[in-house]
Amino acid sequence: KEQNIAVVIFMMDRSGSMGEDETYIARAVCWWAVEFLRSKYPKVDIVFIVHETEAKEVENEQDFFKQGSSGGTMCSSANRLAVDVIKNRYPPDQYNIYPLHLSDGDNYSIDNEECLRVVQELLNMGINQYGYVQIGRQSDSTLLSLYRYAIKDPRFNGVNIHEKQHVWYALQEIFKPDKQ
């Protein structure tokens, strides 16, 4: 593996429930995550994936943070697209890979098991770290609770940020040295 090249795959829920406050926190998480990775690796590629019920890759940060529509949420679509991006462009034996999923925790309940399956697939591919960042809720969503219960891999970390001042703490949890 090339030790000086990393890719961060940002995935974000752009459904109607992701409001301005959630987007502000998501933007801060992304900025600090890139800064952290750039302190470790001289080259950091960034992939932007947005989703509601379907996922798509967007070209830049401006499109990534655009307000979404009122559609529903299926988080597995973003994770499946991340699998495809890794398979087609970023072989885990050549890149240090950090998928980071940002969501308010809303997800169709019929999709939760599929989310779990695809996150496990990502971990099995040999990524460095997977972070699920739930934004804007006081308590853990059903999806975050499922992840925490079912995924025992130390390269997975799910965090809950319900206030702006929790961004730094969340990033420390995701990028703990013992999880690298």
Secondary structure by P-SEA (a helix, b strand, c coil): ccccbbbbbbbbbccccccaaaaaaaaaaaaaaaaaaaacccbbbbbbbbbccbbbbbccccccccccccccccaaaaaaaaaaaaaccccccccbbbbbbbccccccccaaaaaaaaaaaaaaacccbbbbbbcccccccaaaaaaaaccccccbbbbbbccccaaaaaaaaaaccccc
